[in-house]
Amino acid sequence: MFLLQKKLNLNREISGLMKRFLLFTFSVLFPVLCSGQDVKLSEVIITIAEGMAGEDSDPEAVNLYIEKLHELEENPVKINSSGEEEISRLFFLSDFQIKALADYAHASGRIFSVYEIANIPGYNKETAEMMIPFITLDDKLKTDSDSVKWRNTLLTNLSDKPGMDDTSLTGSSLKMLTRYKFISGGFSGGFTVEKDQGEKLLSGNPPLPDFMSAYIAYNGRRVIRKLIVGDYSARFGQGTNINTSIRTGLSLTAPGYMSARNEIRQYTSTDENNFFRGMAAELTFKNLGLIIFYSKNFSDATLGSSSVTSKDYVENFYTSGLHTSSSQSAKKDAVTDQTYGINLSYNLNNIRFGLAWSEDRLSLPVKPSLNIPEKVFDFSGNRNTLYTIYYNSLIKKILLFGEFSTNETLKKAIVQGLSFRPSDRLSINLLYRNYDAGFITLHGKGPGSSSETGNEQGIIGNFTFEAAKHLFISGGCNIQHSPWLKYRNSFPSRGMKKEIIIRFLPDEKIIIEALFNNRLSTYDSETTGIPKQKEITTRNIRGSIRYTLNDHLILGTRLDYKLVSPSGSKGIMMLQDLNYRFRKIPLTLWFRYCLFSTDDWDSRIYAYENDLLYSFSIPALSGEGSRSYIMAKWDISDFADVRLKYSITSLYENSTIIEDRNEIKFQVKILF
């Protein structure tokens, strides 16, 4: 009887949500219709970020995805340059796609239409349309007088959550971010300044913002390809040794499949711990590539003191970057980290080999608590050395790549991948990884399901199939096993994730998508005494449609349903998007109205939102309520624009609003 009553209550909730949602949907579909490239671009960025970031537990990874996409928007890839180095800036493409596109551009002499790319082996209409905002079909790379002009970009963000002031915080509730960069010929530079909500604006002696970052870089075309002084990120091969850039993804249905990439790039993000500060250089000698780097940076940490020696040591690293209380401020820049290394690569026709070596030295030793079993294999000491060998080979329609890393205790990390295209309509990817418990990398992120490269074995497979004209099916499965204990698991644990997406693109104006996701995880049960392991299965079904009515209006509708077993927790979400660009005034609007109802936190639903440039918003919707936002962009002129976003989350109980959470964000961007 209780279960029947609960089901009836849920049905009434869903029925009420549907009535309100349908009423709103019809009300926004009726007005006079009006989309420009700017509106459509925003939707493409969100689509790619959702596909590649997936359920990554590291929010900074999502920030990096979106940041790199915005950089591509500002500086599109010149496809007709016919160079793999230039085309590889499209980081969401696989090595196979990069080489195929470079070979085609070189053989044809010039690509005249974006849809010409869809006919290249390894591509389809969906991928070609996704590339549109990030490429240009201009002539080959030129060095005209404009290339040495000094170009500046200044961007400032302000955000606040009215009514959520906490008197325990040391600073104001205002969050601030300022970014500046300049480009002049092959030279560029810039700085980033950030204050999180609750932090002091200026602190220390001399008084400075909580986080500051700066760099100067040079890009060349001869022996010196890149030189960076200041703050930078780096990635070699699969990233098991060094990767402070984008994490090698394991998205089951991502548009591309990232394999080995070597890069150093200027750091412009706001993760306050995972970046390098010093100098890095990339050199090339014909087919030989060399990257050398040195960094001396500070990391946040919780310190302890030995009662015997009275010497300090690191109990654990503090990675949130928030310093809103005296205890958190005491952790700031507590330990010095020196990192240096070298990466050597050689290209031989269709085969690339690489060797990497890196070493970390900390100013204080790390002493994890060995009374906690899951920390037995955690890093200890003040020095960590890693050695890596990797390869990448393209043989006709088959791409093979792999990597092997080890430390001084002979704990290893192994990655082996395979990507091939049996036909132009079908691509298949497989990747195996095996990370020993005890393999430690302080600045590496290899492909995997957790935020750390260690204590994981697994295999992933995915495919993309053009089943019919305009119909695309993507799917995949990831199986993982942790042979040692980890957070919330007092036993060896396992997990599995399966996903399938069907996309229908009948023309350039309509995108219809259906998704089914099944995820199995194991956790300790919440019982007293000896913990037991329980399996949790989460199923998610999603349907969405995006319709471009004309050059000034895009409409989007999405429906999500989530079921968690064995608890039976359910969740449903319905949202309506409207993106409108006025015809006669330089104003663009983004609007969303969303209704949600979930039984508890386990059945929460995430939805990406349009946000300020170089920012992202992924609210977790839980309980019963609504989520709305409106964002406006005003193009003051060709060299400046302003964005303003207001969002509000209302929580209901018995159809009565019990809480409103709102946020205001403001951004100014100036080009000069």
C-alpha positions, 0 to 999 in steps of 0.5 A: 500500500505504501509503495502504491501511494508513493507511486501515485504521488510521483505520478502526480508530481510528474503530471504537475511538472508536465502541465507547467512545462508544456504550458511554458513550451507552447508560450515560447514557441508562439512568438515572432521568431528570430540565430546568428553564428554567436548563438549557434556557436554556444550550443556547439561548445556545450555539445562537445564539452558534454560529450568529452567531459562526460562524468569527469569528477574533476570540474577543472577538466571541464573548464579546460575543455571549454577554454580550449574551445573558446580559444579555437573560436577566437583563432580558428584552425586554417584547414588549408594550411595542409599541416598536421601541426595546425590541424592538430589544434582541433584537439577533439579529433583523433590522430587518424582524422588529423592525418586524413584531413591533412593528406586530403588538403595537401592532395586536393590543393584547397578545400572549398566547403566544410561539407567537403570534409564530410566525405573524407575517410574518417569523417561524417556530416556530424563531425564536419558540422561540429568543426564549423565554428573552429575552422577557416577555409582561408588560404595557407598560413601567411605572415602579413603586416597584420600578424605583428600588430599588438592585439590585446584582450581584457576580460573581467568576471564578477559573480555574487549569490545574494542572500547567501552571506556566511559570517564565518567567511574571511572575505566578501561573497563576491567572486572575481576573475580578470584575464588579460592577454596580448599577441604580437607576431609570434609573441604572446603574454598575459595574466590571470587574477582570481578571488573565490567567493568568501576569500579576501580581495587582498592578503599577505605582505605585500597584499596580493589577490588570492591567485595570480598567474602570468606568462610570456610565450614565443611561437616559432616555425624553425628550431624553436617551436615554442618557448614559455616563461612563467606559468604553463601546462604540459602533456606527454604521450598518454599523460601517465607521466606528465599531464597538467593539461586536458585529461585523456578522455574515456567518454563512451561516445565522444566525437573524437578519441584522443591518443598521444599528444605532446604539448606545452601551452601557456596556463590561463586556467584557475586551478591553483595547484596543478600547473607549472611555474618556470620555463619550458621549451619545445625544439624540433630538428627535422623529425626529432622533437625535444621538450625540456621544462623546469618548474618551481611552484607552491602547493597547498597542503595540510601539515603535521609535526613530528613529536620526535624530531619537531620537523614538519611534514605533509599529511595530505595535499589540499586541492580545492583552492579555496581559502575562506577561513583561517585554517584553509589560509594556513594551508596555502602554499605550504610546500614547494614543489620542484619539477623538471624533465625532458621529452624526446620524440621521433617521427619515422613515416607513420610511426612516432616514438617517445621517451620521457623522464621527470622528477619531483622534489618537495621541500617537505616529506609526505607522510600519509596515515598508514592506519588507514588501509586505503592509504597504504600505497599513497605517495610518501617521501619527498622525491618521485621519479618516473620513466616513460616510453610510448609510441603511436603508429598509423597503418592504413586504417588502423591506429595503434598507440601505447605507453609504459611508465614506471617509477623507482619502485618498479610500479607500472602504468600500461596503456594500449589503444587501438582505433580503426575504421573498417569502413567510412561509416564505422569507427571502432576504438579500444583502450586497455589500461593497467595502473598498479597500486603504488604507481604515483604521479604527482602531475600526471593524468592517464586515461582512466575512470578516476581522478588519479592514475593508480589502482585501476585496471580496465578496458573500454570500447566504443563505436560510431556508426552512420546507420543511414543518411543523417542517422548516427549511432554511437555507443560504448562500454567501460569495465573497470576494476580496482584491485586495492581499497579506495575511497568509500570501498573497503574491498577491491571494487569494480564498475561498469558503464554503458551508453548509446546515443542516437542522433538524427540530423535531417538538415542543418536546422534540426538535431534530434538526440536520444541517449541511454546510460547504464552505470554500475558502481560498488560502495561500502554499505552504511552499516555499523561494524564490518562494512559490506559492499553494495552495488548501485545501478543508475539508469538514465534516459534522455531525449532532446531536440534542437531546432534553428528556426532562422538566423536569429532563433534557436529552440531546444527541448530536453527530457531526462529520466533517472532511476537508481537501484536497488533504492528505487530513487527516481528523478525527472527533469524537463527544460526549454531553451530559447536563444534569440539574437535581435535583428536591429540591435546588437543584443543576444539572449539565452533563456532557460526554464527547467523543472525537476523532481528527484526523490533524493541526492542519488537521483540528482540530474546535471544539465550544462548551461550557457555561461560567461566566456571561459566559464561553465555552469553544471548545477546538480538538480535535486529535490523538487523545484525549478531552475531558470536563467537568462543571459544577455550579451550586448556588443558595444562595438567591434572591440567590446562586449558585455554579458550579464547572467541571472539564475535562480533555483527554486525548491518546492514542498507541497507546491510551496516555494521553501527556498530560492537560490539566485546568482548574478554574473557580469562580464566585460570583454575588451579588445584593443 
